Amino acid sequence: MNEIIIKTEFIKLQQLLKLAGIVGQGSDAKLYIKNGEIKVNGITATQRGKKIYHGDIITIRNIGELKILQKQ
């Protein structure tokens, strides 16, 4: 499981995917979400703008898991 550190209270899902290097642009994130390939805490994500918080676990089919940590 990879850890991603954010400096804010939350990050939007599409921004997280770009930060983690999984997608290059928002339209790529849209395809992952549309195809049901991303889960947030075990629930399939349906919104690019979903807020992701410290402690959330993001699972991406065929890629793996990301754990979100907040910089102290």
Beta strands, then each sheet from edge to edge (+ up, - down):
strand 1: 2-6
strand 2: 10-12
strand 3: 38-40
strand 4: 43-44
strand 5: 51-53
strand 6: 57-60
strand 7: 64-70
sheet 1: 1+ 7+ 6- 3+ 4-
sheet 2: 2+ 5-
end
